[in-house]
Amino acid sequence: MKYLIVGLGNKGPEYENTRHNIGFKVAEKIAETLEASFNTTNFGWMAEGKYKGRKVFVLKPDTYMNLSGNAVKFWMQKENIPLENVLIITDDLALPFGTLRMKMKGSDAGHNGLKSINEMLKTQNYARLRFGISADFSEGRQVDYVLGTWNTEEAEKLGERIDQFSKASLSFVFCRYQQYNVSIQRKVIHDYLILDLDRIDCLISFIIRVQSLSSENLSKNKDHRYFGGLLLCFKNQFPI
């Protein structure tokens, strides 16, 4: 089984430590965990490794953010990786610094990298892991903010957050086909979860949106069964 994890960012030393390049930083940590090295290849830099018996491709596109979809589509086709085994790591202005949000599908929310991927894949139904960078900027300064470097307080916590995001990304690989019974009281996970990463050794809280479904709908809804299983798998790997 193959997986593709894509950390979004911009190439070039001027972007290396900017908020918008957090996807690259998480990708680099994942590769380090897999004891894999990045090599220059088509549409970017690729590291290949194994995680719990599964082959993992970790990609840093060199297309610049606005054309990220070209790289994602190319490598999905080249390695015959199904959409459900793709994870995109990106920054998110709407979340407080260091907050993790995983969604199985959704709009681009104004993010040009996700917009490009949506356009190239002609779907929004792929997993994305969002790294909160907050929105601490004055009106009209958004571009300067996302392309700016971390402040002192953020920089002190950044390594810890990157490590946790790397673990969460690899949990996506490990949990993807785990089977769980999630029909407790006919409630299942719906839409997304947010993980608050305020401690090094665990994920403090799961803030989840739930939806009550009939037993018939539950049995038919693969997205809900899968996502419920993913949540339980996260809880097993990162006990509170």
N, C-alpha and C positions, 0 to 999 in steps of 0.2 A: 504494500500500500504506500502511495506517495502523497506527500503534502507540500504545499507551497506557502511559505510565510514571507510576506513582502513588507519591508519597512520603508515607508515613504519619506522622501527628503529631496534635497537639491545637491548636486555635485559641486565641488569647488571648496577651497579652504575658507572662503569668506562666509560660507554657510555652515561650517562644520559644527559649531557649538551653539547654533540658534535654536529657538523653540520649535520652529517648523521642521527641524531635522531630527526630532526625537525618535522618529521611526527608524532612522539609520542607527541610532545609538542602541536601541533595543535589539535590532537585528544583529548588531555586532556582539552583544552580550549572548544572544542565542547561539551564534556560531561558536563563541568561546566555550559555552557549556557543552556543545556537541563536539568540541575539539576539532573544529573544521576551520579551514582558512578560505578567505574570499579570493576568487580569481576573476580577472577581467574576462567578460564574455559578451554575448549579444545583449544589448539593452541594459548593461549594468555590471554589477559584481555579484557573483554567486558563490555560496558556500554549501557544500553537501555533507550531510551526516546522517547518523542513525539515532533514533530515540525510541527505546523500548521496542525494537524490532521493526520500526517504521522508518522509511526513508524520508528525510526532510530536506527540502531545498529552501535556502534562505537567500532572498534577493534584495539587493539595494539598487533600484533603477537609476540609470545615469541620464534619463530622458528629461530631467527637471520635472518638477511637480505636475505641471499642466499636461504632460504627456505620459503620465505613469501607466495609463491603460495599455499603451503599446507594449510595454515590457510584460505586464501581467498576462495579456492575451497570448503573446509569443511563447512564454514559458509554459503556460497551461497546455497549449497545443503541442509544443515540442515534447513535453514529458507525459502527455496524456493524463493530466491531473484534473479530476472532476471538480466542479465548482464548489461542492460541499467540503472539499479538502483544502480550500484556499482561505488564508487569513491575512487581512490587511491591517497593518499597524500604523496609526496616524495620530496627529495632534488634534486637540479639540478645545476651542476657545470657550465653549459653553460649560466646561467642567472646571471645578477648582483644581489648583495645581496638584498633580500627582494622583488624581482620582482616575480609576480605571472603569471604563464602560465597555462591555462587550455586547454587540448586537448581531443577530443573525441576518438582518437585512435592514434596509432603510435608505432614505434619501442621502444626498451628498452633504446636506446641511451647510452649503456654501463653501465646502472644501474642494479646491480645484483638482487635487489628486483623485479624490473619490469621484468627482464629476467625470474625469477622463476615464476612469475604470468603468463606471456605469455606462458611458457611451460606447466604449469598445466591446464590453461584454454584453451589452444590450439587456442588462438586468441589474437590479439592486439587491438581488437575493444571494449575497455572499457575506461571510462573517467579517466583522471589522472590530478591532480592539483600539479604543480611543484613549489617548493619554491626555489628561486634563492639563492645560497650560494657563487656565484662567483668562480673564479679559481685563486686565488691569492697565488700561490705556485710555487716553483722552480721545474725544471725538476726532475722527479723521486720521488717527495714528495707528490703525490696525496693522497695516503692512509693516511699518517700522517695528511694531511690537512683535509680530510673529517672526520677523527676520532678525530680531534682536537677540542678545545673549541673556542667559538666566541671571536674575539678581542674586545677591549674596545668600539670602535665606534659601532660595530654591536650589542653588548650586550645592549647598551643604547636604541637602536631602536627595539630590538627583541620583547618585549612585545606588542608594537603597531602593528608590522607586524603579529604576531601570532593571535591577535584579529581580524585583517582584513581577514586573511586566514580562520579563523573559520567562519566568516560571509559569506565569499564566498562559503565555503563548504555547509553551510546550505541553501544558495541560490540555489545550485544545487538541493537540495531536493525540495525546493519550486517551482522552475522554470521547473522542469522536464517535466511536461505535460501542461504547459501553452500554449495557442494557440495565435499566432500572425500572422499578415500578413507581411511577410518579402520580398515581391516581388517588393519592390520599385525600379523602373527603372531596373527591371530584374537583380538586383545585390543581392547576398546573402552572408552570412558569409561562409568562406571556411577554413577548416583545424584547425585554432586555434585563440585564442585571448590572448593578454598579457595585464595584468592590472598593471599599475605603482602605487605603494602604497606609495606615498610620503606625504599624509596628513591623519590625523587620521579619519576625519569624512566623507571622500568621496574617491572614486577611481578616481584619476586625469585623466587618459587617457586610452582610448581603442585603441590599435594598432592592426588593424585587416587586414587579408588578404582576399580580395574579388575576386570573380570570376563571370563573366557574363555568364548567362545561358539562353537558350530559355525558353519560358513559358512552353513548354512541358516537358523539363528536370526538371524545377523547381517543377512542380507538381508531378513528379515521385521521386524526391530525398528527402527522409525523413530526412537524416542526415543534409542536408542544411537547411530545414525548421525548424527542431528542434534547430539547433545551432543558427540560426538567432533569434528564439524565446528566447533562453537562454540569448543572448546578450542583447536584449531589456529588459528582466526581470532584469538582473544585473543593467542596467541603471536606471530602476525604483526604485530599492532598494538602489542604491548608486548614487544619482544624482550628476552630475559634477557641 
